[in-house]
Amino acid sequence: MKYVVLLPVLWLLLWLWPKPATAQQLYFPPPTGNTWATVSPQTLGWCPAAQDSLLGFLGRKNTKSFLILKDGRLALEHYFGTYTQDSVWYWASAGKSLTAVLVGLAQQEGLLSIEDTTSRFLGRGWTSAPAAKERLIRLRHQLTMTTGLDDTPPAPCDNESSTPACLRYRTDAGTRWAYHTGAYRLLQDEIARTSNLTSTQFTTQRLGSRIGLSGVWYNYVFYSRARDMARFGLFILARGSWNGTPILRDTAYFRRMTTPSQPLNRSYGYLWWLNGQSSYMLPQSQLTFSGPLVPTAPADMLAALGKNDQKIYVVPSLGLVVVRQGQSAEAPKLAVSSFDTELWRYIMNLYCRPLATSAARAAAVQLYPNPARGQVHIQFQTAAPGQQLRCLDLLGREMLRSPLPAAGLTLSAAPWPAGLYLVQVLDARGTVLGTQRLVKQP
C-alpha cells in the first residue's frame, strides 16, 4: 500500500497561497442594474427532463420564484404565475440569518460584543424573568436560541411576542435550545440603539449598498426580490466577501456563525441551519433526531429557512446558491419542513449522472482514525483513474488537493488547527463523488 504524507513545506505553501481557488472562480453581478451572467444548464451536465420535473414540482408546491446560482452565475431563474423578477416577498425567518450577519458587522465596528448582556442595550426589565436570571442572557444566547426564555408562553402571547410580559423565564441561559422568534427579534433593536440607525438603514449602509442587496425591514421581517436573496447567498458562499473585497472581515465570527454554536442542537449556528451534522432539533420540539437535517442535500449545506418555505441554501462544495420564495409548500411550519428533503431530491437529480445523497456520499469516503491527531488514512469505495482528494475547512478554503491512488493515501493532519474539515473525493472533471467530515483533535 502506498502512503503519501503531507510535508511541512506543502502545508506552508497551501497556507501562503494568495487566494482560494473557489474564490477565484466566483462571478459577482454589478451592485446596480439587472446585469447577471448566466451559465447554460447543459454545460453543468443537467438533463432537460429533470429540469422540467423540478419546475413542475415547484409549480405544484405554491412556488413564486426559484433561482439556482452556480459559482455566482444564474443557472436557473423561473417565476410562477403573475410573480416577476421585480416582485417583492417576505423572507420570514430566513431574515434571521441576515440578522446574524448584521450582528457580526456591528461587532466588527465595535458597536457591540456578542458577550455583552442584553440588558446593556435594552435596560433592566426587558423580560419578566427574575433580575438575576435576566442578567445571565447575552447576545450570544439570542444568536443561538439558548436564552432560556419560554418559547411557548400562554395566550395572548406567542412565539413571536417580544414584550417583557411575554418573555418569561423557563431555565437558565445556555442550558436549553428552543426556536424562539420573540427573543431573537430584539437583536435588531440592540443594533438600532447602538448604531442610531433603523434596521433598514443599517442593512443598506453596512451590507446592501456593497453587494447590491435591496430590501426593507417591516415589523422585524425583511422584504425583497428573489435576486436580492440570491445576492445574500452569494455573499455567504464567498465567505463574507464581495468580488474580492472582505465585508464581514471577522473570519472567526463567520466560522462560528456557520458551525455548531452550542452542543444542544448540532444543526444550528448563529441563526443559520447546518446540514451534515450527527443530529438536529426542530422548532416547537424538544426532541433530538439522529442524522443530517436534510439527508438528500450535500453535507456542507448552510440554510436560511423561513416560515412557509422561504429558502436560501448555500452549498460551498458544489458552488451553489438556491433561492425559493412562495406560499407554504405543505402544511405551514416554522423554518424546516419535509419540503427541504423533497426539493433537494429534485435538485440532485438535475445532473444526467445523478449525484449521490449526502449520506451515501459520506459512506463512500472512509477515514481512519476519525477523530485524528496525526496521520489519517483515506480510501474511496469506488476507485477510478483520475480521482483526486480535496480537503476544505469550514470556510470553504481548499487546504489540500492531491491525486487519490486506488489503494488510498495517508496524510498527516498533525499541523492542522483543531476543528472540523470536509474531505472530498473528486472525479477527473472535478465533480464531488463523496464527502466525509474529519474531526482534528488538538
matplotlib code that plots the C-alpha trace (Angstrom):
import matplotlib.pyplot as plt

x = [0.0, 1.3, 1.3, 1.5, 2.5, 1.7, 5.1, 5.5, 6.7, 3.5, 1.4, 3.2, 2.6, -1.1, -1.4, 0.5, -1.5, -2.8, -6.4, -8.6, -9.4, -13.1, -13.0, -11.2, -14.0, -16.9, -18.8, -20.3, -23.1, -22.7, -24.2, -26.7, -28.8, -30.1, -27.0, -26.3, -24.1, -25.7, -24.4, -26.0, -27.6, -26.2, -22.7, -23.4, -24.5, -28.1, -30.8, -33.7, -36.2, -35.0, -35.2, -38.8, -39.6, -38.1, -40.1, -43.3, -42.8, -42.2, -45.3, -47.4, -45.9, -47.1, -43.8, -43.4, -39.8, -36.9, -33.2, -30.0, -26.6, -23.6, -20.4, -22.4, -23.8, -27.5, -28.1, -31.9, -34.3, -38.0, -41.1, -44.5, -47.9, -48.0, -44.9, -42.0, -38.3, -39.4, -41.9, -41.2, -41.9, -41.1, -38.1, -39.9, -37.3, -34.7, -34.1, -32.7, -29.6, -29.3, -29.6, -26.7, -24.5, -25.6, -24.6, -21.2, -20.8, -21.9, -19.4, -16.7, -17.2, -17.0, -20.7, -21.3, -19.9, -21.9, -20.7, -22.5, -25.6, -28.8, -29.7, -26.8, -28.8, -32.4, -32.2, -33.4, -36.8, -36.8, -38.1, -40.3, -37.6, -36.0, -33.3, -30.5, -31.7, -32.2, -28.6, -27.4, -28.7, -26.2, -26.4, -24.8, -27.8, -30.1, -28.0, -28.0, -31.6, -30.5, -31.9, -33.8, -36.9, -40.2, -40.8, -44.5, -45.8, -49.5, -52.0, -52.3, -48.5, -47.0, -43.5, -43.1, -44.0, -41.2, -42.8, -41.4, -44.6, -44.3, -40.6, -40.9, -38.1, -38.0, -34.4, -31.0, -29.5, -27.3, -29.0, -31.9, -32.2, -35.6, -36.6, -37.8, -38.5, -39.5, -36.2, -34.3, -36.1, -34.7, -31.2, -32.5, -33.4, -30.0, -28.2, -30.5, -29.9, -26.1, -25.8, -28.6, -29.9, -33.1, -32.7, -33.2, -30.7, -28.0, -28.6, -28.4, -25.3, -23.2, -24.2, -26.8, -25.1, -21.9, -23.4, -26.5, -29.0, -32.2, -35.0, -36.7, -37.4, -41.0, -42.1, -38.8, -39.4, -37.2, -38.9, -37.0, -36.9, -35.7, -32.4, -31.7, -31.9, -29.5, -27.0, -27.1, -26.5, -23.6, -22.1, -22.2, -20.8, -17.8, -17.4, -18.4, -16.7, -17.9, -15.8, -12.6, -13.4, -13.9, -17.1, -17.5, -13.8, -14.2, -13.4, -13.7, -17.2, -18.1, -16.7, -18.7, -21.8, -21.7, -20.7, -22.5, -22.9, -23.8, -24.0, -27.8, -28.7, -25.7, -27.5, -27.8, -25.1, -25.7, -29.2, -28.1, -29.2, -26.4, -26.7, -24.5, -24.4, -24.9, -28.2, -30.7, -33.6, -36.7, -38.8, -41.6, -40.0, -37.5, -36.8, -33.3, -33.3, -30.3, -28.8, -28.5, -31.1, -31.7, -30.4, -30.9, -28.7, -24.9, -23.4, -21.9, -25.1, -25.9, -29.5, -31.5, -35.0, -38.3, -41.9, -44.0, -40.8, -38.8, -35.4, -31.8, -29.4, -25.7, -23.5, -19.8, -18.7, -20.9, -20.7, -24.4, -26.9, -30.5, -33.5, -37.1, -40.0, -43.6, -46.6, -46.2, -45.4, -47.3, -49.0, -47.5, -44.4, -41.6, -38.3, -37.6, -40.2, -40.2, -40.2, -36.5, -35.8, -38.2, -36.7, -33.1, -34.0, -35.1, -32.1, -29.6, -31.3, -30.7, -27.4, -27.6, -25.3, -27.1, -25.1, -25.4, -27.2, -25.1, -25.5, -24.3, -21.5, -20.3, -20.3, -18.3, -15.3, -13.6, -11.3, -9.5, -8.8, -11.5, -11.2, -7.5, -4.4, -1.7, -1.9, -5.2, -5.8, -8.3, -10.0, -12.8, -15.1, -15.2, -11.7, -11.1, -8.3, -8.1, -9.7, -8.4, -8.6, -9.6, -9.7, -11.7, -12.0, -15.4, -15.0, -14.7, -11.0, -9.1, -6.5, -5.2, -5.7, -3.8, -4.2, -6.0, -4.5, -6.7, -5.1, -5.9, -3.4, -2.3, -1.7, -0.5, -3.1, -0.8, -0.1, -3.8, -5.6, -8.1, -11.6, -13.9, -12.9, -14.5, -12.7, -13.9, -13.2, -13.5, -13.6, -11.4, -13.9, -14.0, -17.4, -17.7, -18.1, -18.1, -17.7, -16.9, -16.3, -12.9, -12.5, -9.0, -8.3, -5.8]
y = [0.0, 3.4, 6.2, 9.9, 12.2, 15.9, 17.6, 20.7, 22.6, 21.7, 22.7, 26.1, 26.6, 25.9, 28.4, 31.1, 30.5, 34.0, 33.2, 30.1, 28.5, 28.6, 32.4, 32.9, 31.1, 33.1, 35.7, 38.7, 40.7, 44.5, 46.1, 48.1, 47.2, 43.9, 42.5, 39.0, 36.5, 33.1, 29.6, 27.0, 24.1, 21.8, 22.8, 21.7, 18.3, 18.9, 16.8, 18.9, 16.3, 16.6, 20.3, 20.1, 17.8, 20.2, 23.2, 21.1, 20.1, 23.7, 24.8, 22.2, 23.4, 27.1, 28.5, 32.1, 32.3, 29.8, 30.5, 28.5, 30.1, 28.1, 29.9, 33.1, 32.8, 32.2, 28.6, 28.7, 31.5, 30.9, 32.9, 31.4, 32.9, 36.7, 36.9, 38.5, 39.4, 42.7, 41.3, 41.6, 38.9, 38.4, 36.4, 35.3, 33.6, 33.4, 37.0, 35.6, 34.6, 38.1, 39.4, 37.2, 38.9, 42.3, 41.4, 40.4, 43.7, 45.6, 43.7, 44.3, 48.0, 47.8, 48.8, 45.7, 42.3, 39.1, 38.6, 41.7, 41.2, 42.0, 44.3, 46.6, 47.7, 47.1, 48.0, 46.1, 44.5, 43.7, 40.3, 39.2, 36.9, 37.4, 40.1, 37.6, 35.3, 38.2, 39.2, 35.8, 36.4, 37.6, 38.5, 35.1, 33.4, 35.3, 34.2, 30.6, 30.3, 29.5, 32.4, 30.0, 32.1, 30.3, 29.8, 28.8, 31.5, 31.4, 33.5, 36.2, 35.8, 33.5, 32.5, 35.9, 38.1, 40.3, 42.3, 41.9, 40.2, 37.5, 36.9, 34.6, 32.7, 29.0, 27.9, 29.5, 30.9, 28.4, 25.3, 24.8, 25.2, 26.4, 28.1, 31.5, 34.3, 36.8, 36.8, 36.8, 39.8, 42.1, 41.8, 44.2, 46.7, 46.3, 47.1, 50.1, 51.5, 51.2, 52.5, 55.1, 53.7, 51.9, 48.2, 49.1, 51.9, 49.7, 46.9, 49.2, 51.1, 48.3, 45.5, 46.2, 49.1, 47.0, 43.8, 45.3, 43.9, 46.0, 45.5, 46.8, 45.6, 45.9, 44.6, 42.6, 40.9, 41.6, 42.0, 41.9, 40.4, 36.9, 38.2, 40.1, 36.8, 35.3, 38.1, 37.4, 33.7, 34.5, 36.8, 33.8, 31.5, 34.0, 33.7, 37.3, 39.0, 40.5, 40.5, 40.1, 42.8, 41.5, 42.9, 40.7, 40.7, 38.9, 35.4, 33.9, 35.2, 33.9, 30.5, 30.3, 31.6, 28.7, 25.8, 24.3, 27.1, 25.0, 21.3, 21.1, 21.4, 20.5, 21.7, 25.3, 28.0, 31.7, 31.8, 29.6, 26.0, 23.5, 20.2, 17.2, 17.1, 14.0, 15.2, 18.0, 19.6, 21.3, 24.3, 23.7, 20.5, 19.4, 16.1, 15.4, 13.4, 11.4, 12.1, 15.2, 17.8, 17.3, 13.9, 14.4, 17.5, 17.9, 17.6, 21.1, 22.9, 26.0, 27.2, 30.4, 29.0, 30.9, 30.1, 28.9, 27.6, 30.7, 29.3, 30.3, 27.4, 27.7, 24.7, 25.5, 22.1, 22.5, 26.3, 26.5, 29.1, 28.1, 30.5, 29.7, 32.2, 31.3, 30.2, 27.2, 24.0, 21.9, 22.4, 25.6, 25.1, 27.2, 27.1, 23.4, 21.2, 18.0, 20.2, 20.7, 17.0, 16.7, 19.7, 18.6, 15.2, 17.0, 19.3, 16.5, 14.6, 17.5, 16.0, 13.5, 11.4, 11.8, 12.9, 10.7, 11.9, 13.3, 10.0, 7.9, 10.3, 10.3, 6.5, 6.1, 8.0, 6.1, 7.8, 6.3, 7.2, 9.8, 11.9, 12.2, 13.9, 12.7, 10.5, 9.9, 7.1, 7.8, 5.4, 5.7, 2.7, 3.1, 3.8, 5.0, 6.7, 10.5, 10.8, 13.5, 14.2, 17.7, 18.9, 22.0, 23.9, 25.1, 28.4, 26.5, 27.2, 24.5, 23.1, 20.3, 18.8, 15.6, 12.6, 9.7, 6.3, 3.3, 2.0, 5.2, 7.5, 8.7, 12.3, 13.9, 16.1, 17.0, 20.6, 21.3, 23.5, 21.6, 21.7, 20.2, 19.6, 18.3, 15.5, 15.1, 12.8, 14.3, 12.7, 13.8, 16.6, 18.0, 16.6, 15.7, 11.9, 11.7, 13.9, 12.9, 15.0, 14.8, 15.9, 17.1, 16.9, 19.3]
z = [0.0, -0.9, 1.6, 0.9, 3.8, 3.8, 4.1, 6.2, 3.1, 1.2, 4.2, 4.3, 0.6, 1.0, 3.8, 1.9, -1.3, -2.1, -2.9, -2.6, -5.9, -5.2, -4.6, -8.0, -9.8, -8.4, -10.5, -8.8, -10.6, -10.6, -7.5, -9.6, -12.6, -13.9, -15.5, -14.2, -16.1, -16.8, -17.3, -19.6, -17.7, -20.4, -19.5, -16.0, -17.1, -16.3, -18.1, -19.6, -18.5, -14.9, -15.0, -16.3, -13.4, -10.9, -12.2, -12.4, -8.7, -7.7, -9.5, -7.7, -4.4, -4.5, -5.5, -6.7, -7.6, -7.9, -8.6, -8.8, -8.9, -9.9, -8.9, -8.9, -12.4, -13.0, -14.0, -13.5, -12.8, -13.0, -11.9, -11.5, -12.2, -12.0, -9.9, -11.7, -11.3, -9.7, -7.3, -3.6, -1.0, 2.7, 4.0, 7.2, 9.4, 6.6, 7.8, 11.0, 9.0, 7.6, 11.2, 12.2, 9.6, 10.8, 14.4, 13.1, 11.2, 14.3, 16.5, 13.8, 14.2, 18.0, 18.4, 20.5, 21.5, 21.4, 25.0, 26.1, 28.3, 26.5, 29.4, 28.4, 25.3, 26.4, 30.1, 33.1, 32.9, 29.2, 30.3, 33.2, 34.4, 37.9, 37.7, 38.4, 35.6, 33.2, 33.7, 32.5, 29.0, 26.4, 22.8, 22.1, 23.6, 21.3, 18.3, 19.3, 20.5, 24.0, 26.1, 28.4, 27.9, 27.4, 23.6, 24.3, 26.6, 27.4, 25.4, 24.4, 23.9, 21.3, 19.9, 18.2, 21.2, 22.4, 25.2, 28.7, 29.9, 27.2, 27.7, 30.7, 32.5, 31.9, 32.6, 32.8, 29.6, 27.7, 29.1, 26.7, 22.9, 21.7, 18.5, 19.9, 17.5, 20.1, 21.9, 18.6, 17.2, 19.9, 18.3, 15.7, 18.5, 20.0, 16.7, 16.2, 19.6, 19.4, 15.8, 15.9, 12.6, 11.7, 10.8, 7.1, 7.3, 9.0, 6.5, 3.5, 4.6, 6.0, 3.5, 0.9, -0.9, -1.1, -2.6, -4.4, -1.9, -1.8, 0.7, 3.8, 7.3, 8.5, 11.9, 12.2, 8.8, 5.7, 2.3, -1.1, -4.6, -5.3, -6.8, -3.5, -1.7, -4.2, -3.7, 0.0, -0.6, -2.9, -0.2, 2.2, -0.5, -0.8, 3.0, 3.8, 0.8, -2.5, -5.6, -3.7, -1.0, 2.5, 4.1, 7.2, 7.9, 11.3, 10.0, 13.5, 13.8, 10.3, 11.3, 14.5, 12.7, 10.2, 12.5, 15.5, 18.0, 21.1, 22.0, 22.3, 18.6, 16.4, 13.3, 14.4, 14.2, 14.7, 13.3, 10.4, 9.9, 9.2, 7.3, 7.6, 11.4, 13.6, 15.0, 14.8, 16.7, 15.2, 16.0, 18.6, 19.8, 22.4, 20.7, 19.2, 16.0, 14.6, 11.2, 9.0, 8.8, 5.0, 4.1, 0.3, 0.3, 0.4, 3.9, 3.8, 3.0, 5.0, 5.0, 5.9, 6.4, 6.9, 7.6, 4.6, 2.9, 2.2, 1.4, 0.8, 0.5, 0.2, -0.8, -0.9, -2.2, -5.3, -5.6, -5.5, -4.1, -4.3, -3.6, -3.2, -2.4, -2.2, -0.2, 2.0, 0.1, 2.6, 6.0, 7.4, 9.5, 11.0, 9.1, 8.5, 6.6, 4.7, 1.5, 2.1, 1.6, -1.4, -3.1, -2.8, -4.2, -7.4, -7.4, -7.0, -9.8, -12.2, -13.2, -16.0, -13.9, -10.6, -7.6, -4.5, -1.4, 1.5, 3.4, 0.5, -0.4, 3.1, 3.4, 0.3, 1.8, 4.5, 7.0, 9.9, 12.6, 12.9, 15.1, 14.5, 15.8, 13.5, 10.4, 8.6, 6.0, 3.3, 0.9, -1.5, -2.1, -5.9, -7.1, -10.6, -12.6, -12.3, -8.9, -6.6, -2.9, -1.7, 1.9, 2.8, 6.1, 7.2, 5.4, 2.2, 1.8, -0.1, 2.3, 0.1, -3.3, -4.3, -6.6, -4.9, -5.7, -5.9, -2.7, -0.8, 0.8, 4.2, 5.1, 8.3, 9.9, 12.8, 11.5, 11.0, 13.6, 15.7, 14.2, 11.6, 8.0, 4.8, 3.0, -0.6, -3.5, -7.0, -10.4, -13.3, -14.1, -10.6, -9.7, -6.0, -5.6, -1.9, 1.2, 4.8, 7.9, 9.6, 13.2, 14.0, 17.7, 19.5]

ax = plt.figure().add_subplot(projection="3d")
ax.plot(x, y, z, "-o")
ax.set_aspect("equal")
plt.show()
